[in-house]
Amino acid sequence: MSRIFLAGASGAIGRRLTPLLLAHGHSVSGATRSPDNGEILRKLGARAVLVDVFDAEALAGAVLQAKPEIVIHQLTDLSGIHDPARRSGARAGNARIRDEGTRNLVAAARKAGARRLIAQSIAWAYAPGPRPYGEDHPLDLDAEGDWAVSVQGVASLERQVLAASPMEGLVLRYGRFYGPGSGTDTPPTPPSLHVDAAAYAALLAIDHGAPGIFNLADPNDEVSTDKAIAALGWRADFRVD
Ligand SMILES: NC(=O)c1ccc[n+]([C@@H]2O[C@H](COP(=O)([O-])OP(=O)(O)OC[C@H]3O[C@@H](n4cnc5c(N)ncnc54)[C@H](OP(=O)(O)O)[C@@H]3O)[C@@H](O)[C@H]2O)c1
C-alpha cells in the first residue's frame, strides 16, 4: 500500500486510475487546477490538490506535503486536440507540459523523496523502420512540422523520467485511447488502447517492472507489448467494470 501523488488525476486516465488505486488500498493525492475537478476527485475518495504544474514552487510544496512514495505523471494538455483549428496550438501546449511540466514534477518528486516515478508517453512516435517496434527502437526525432514538436516533447519527457535517479523512472508508452472520457468507444488506428487497460498498467507499475520503457497497446502489428506482459503482468483486455 503506497502513498501516491497523481498529477493529471482529473484527465482521461486519471479518472479511471484514481478509483483503481484506492480499491487496491493506496492513498491518492490527486492534482488538478480546477476546483470543480477537485470536487470530483474528493467524491472518488482522493485528497484533491489544487496546483498548476507550471508553478514550480507551488508544485514542490504540494508534493512535499503529500509525502508520496510513488509519483504518477498522467499530465497532458490536449484541450482543443479534436478541433482542427486549434490542433497546432494544442500540440505546442502538450509539448510544453511534457517538457516544462515534467521538469517541475521530477524536481518536486525528488525533493519529496519519492521512490518511483511513472509517466505517460505515447507508442506511436517511433522512427520508420521494421515493425513491430520494440521499446529499443529510436523515436522519430527527424520528424518535421507540428509532429516534430510533439516528438520533441515526448523525447524530453522520457529523457527526464529515465534520468530521475535516485528515483526509479518508468515510461508507459500508451496506444491511442478509446473508452470512457476519451471521446470514442471505438478503437482508433493501431496502436490503440482502452483507457482502463492504460490505467491498469500504471497500477501494476507501482510494484512491478524495472525502470525503463513499456509499450502498452491492444494486440497489433505496429508495436510489441511483450515486455509489459512479461514484466508487469499486464493484459490489454483489463476493464474496470
Ligand atoms: N494516448 C492517447 O491516445 C491520449 C493521451 C492523452 C490524452 N488523449 C486524449 O486527449 C483528450 C483529452 O484528454 P484528457 O482529458 O486526459 O487531457 P487534458 O484535458 O489535456 O488533461 C489531462 C490532465 O492533465 C491536467 N493538467 C493539464 N494541464 C495542467 C497544468 N498546467 N497543471 C496541472 N494539471 C494540468 C488536467 O487537469 P485539470 O484540467 O483538471 O487541471 C488533467 O488532469 C481525450 O480525448 C483523450 O483521450 C489521448
PDBQT file of the ligand as one rigid body, heavy atoms in Angstrom, charges set to zero:
ROOT
HETATM    1  N1  LIG A 301      -2.630   8.076 -25.717  1.00  0.00    +0.000 N 
HETATM    2  C1  LIG A 301      -3.665   8.800 -26.131  1.00  0.00    +0.000 C 
HETATM    3  O1  LIG A 301      -4.356   8.476 -27.091  1.00  0.00    +0.000 OA
HETATM    4  C2  LIG A 301      -4.034  10.036 -25.391  1.00  0.00    +0.000 A 
HETATM    5  C3  LIG A 301      -3.273  10.513 -24.309  1.00  0.00    +0.000 A 
HETATM    6  C4  LIG A 301      -3.757  11.609 -23.587  1.00  0.00    +0.000 A 
HETATM    7  C5  LIG A 301      -4.955  12.217 -23.978  1.00  0.00    +0.000 A 
HETATM    8  N2  LIG A 301      -5.635  11.745 -25.047  1.00  0.00    +0.000 N 
HETATM    9  C6  LIG A 301      -6.929  12.334 -25.471  1.00  0.00    +0.000 C 
HETATM   10  O2  LIG A 301      -6.947  13.738 -25.352  1.00  0.00    +0.000 OA
HETATM   11  C7  LIG A 301      -8.231  14.189 -24.913  1.00  0.00    +0.000 C 
HETATM   12  C8  LIG A 301      -8.101  14.986 -23.619  1.00  0.00    +0.000 C 
HETATM   13  O3  LIG A 301      -7.643  14.076 -22.607  1.00  0.00    +0.000 OA
HETATM   14  P1  LIG A 301      -7.516  14.452 -21.079  1.00  0.00    +0.000 P 
HETATM   15  O4  LIG A 301      -8.819  14.992 -20.573  1.00  0.00    +0.000 OA
HETATM   16  O5  LIG A 301      -6.855  13.339 -20.349  1.00  0.00    +0.000 OA
HETATM   17  O6  LIG A 301      -6.413  15.562 -21.195  1.00  0.00    +0.000 OA
HETATM   18  P2  LIG A 301      -6.285  17.024 -20.703  1.00  0.00    +0.000 P 
HETATM   19  O7  LIG A 301      -7.550  17.729 -20.683  1.00  0.00    +0.000 OA
HETATM   20  O8  LIG A 301      -5.195  17.508 -21.585  1.00  0.00    +0.000 OA
HETATM   21  O9  LIG A 301      -5.796  16.874 -19.149  1.00  0.00    +0.000 OA
HETATM   22  C9  LIG A 301      -5.097  15.822 -18.627  1.00  0.00    +0.000 C 
HETATM   23  C10 LIG A 301      -4.798  16.076 -17.188  1.00  0.00    +0.000 C 
HETATM   24  O10 LIG A 301      -3.694  16.985 -17.069  1.00  0.00    +0.000 OA
HETATM   25  C11 LIG A 301      -4.048  18.002 -16.162  1.00  0.00    +0.000 C 
HETATM   26  N3  LIG A 301      -3.352  19.248 -16.494  1.00  0.00    +0.000 N 
HETATM   27  C12 LIG A 301      -3.235  19.812 -17.717  1.00  0.00    +0.000 A 
HETATM   28  N4  LIG A 301      -2.506  20.965 -17.602  1.00  0.00    +0.000 NA
HETATM   29  C13 LIG A 301      -2.181  21.092 -16.275  1.00  0.00    +0.000 A 
HETATM   30  C14 LIG A 301      -1.455  22.054 -15.519  1.00  0.00    +0.000 A 
HETATM   31  N5  LIG A 301      -0.873  23.128 -16.114  1.00  0.00    +0.000 N 
HETATM   32  N6  LIG A 301      -1.328  21.890 -14.189  1.00  0.00    +0.000 NA
HETATM   33  C15 LIG A 301      -1.900  20.818 -13.583  1.00  0.00    +0.000 A 
HETATM   34  N7  LIG A 301      -2.594  19.861 -14.235  1.00  0.00    +0.000 NA
HETATM   35  C16 LIG A 301      -2.742  20.012 -15.567  1.00  0.00    +0.000 A 
HETATM   36  C17 LIG A 301      -5.551  18.154 -16.265  1.00  0.00    +0.000 C 
HETATM   37  O11 LIG A 301      -6.007  18.715 -15.061  1.00  0.00    +0.000 OA
HETATM   38  P3  LIG A 301      -7.099  19.906 -14.947  1.00  0.00    +0.000 P 
HETATM   39  O12 LIG A 301      -7.521  20.285 -16.336  1.00  0.00    +0.000 OA
HETATM   40  O13 LIG A 301      -8.200  19.318 -14.123  1.00  0.00    +0.000 OA
HETATM   41  O14 LIG A 301      -6.344  20.983 -14.249  1.00  0.00    +0.000 OA
HETATM   42  C18 LIG A 301      -5.947  16.702 -16.402  1.00  0.00    +0.000 C 
HETATM   43  O15 LIG A 301      -5.988  16.075 -15.144  1.00  0.00    +0.000 OA
HETATM   44  C19 LIG A 301      -9.079  12.925 -24.726  1.00  0.00    +0.000 C 
HETATM   45  O16 LIG A 301      -9.837  12.715 -25.888  1.00  0.00    +0.000 OA
HETATM   46  C20 LIG A 301      -8.034  11.828 -24.560  1.00  0.00    +0.000 C 
HETATM   47  O17 LIG A 301      -8.487  10.538 -24.954  1.00  0.00    +0.000 OA
HETATM   48  C21 LIG A 301      -5.213  10.663 -25.770  1.00  0.00    +0.000 A 
ENDROOT
TORSDOF 0
